[in-house]
Amino acid sequence: MYPTITTKLQWLKMIQVKNCSRIINDDICPCATNLRKLYLKKPQIHQPSLRAERQIEVALKKYEECFTP
């Protein structure tokens, strides 16, 4: 099985997400962890890709708020 261009782009986005200094419930930067998972998530058949993109936008806003003091 060979990776597609989309898979490679998702992987590159995922590895560029950095952790902040917050630790919540023994989890280092849960907002970054959640964003990484959403980048690698494949949209299901009954879930349109627009909904997945919206979830990424919301998680990205939370991720950006993590770095603001």
Buried (B, 14 or more C-beta within 10 A) or exposed (E): EEEEEEEEEBEEBBEEBEBBEEEEEEEEBBBBBBBBEBBEEEEEEEEEEEEBEEBBEEBBEEBEEBEEE
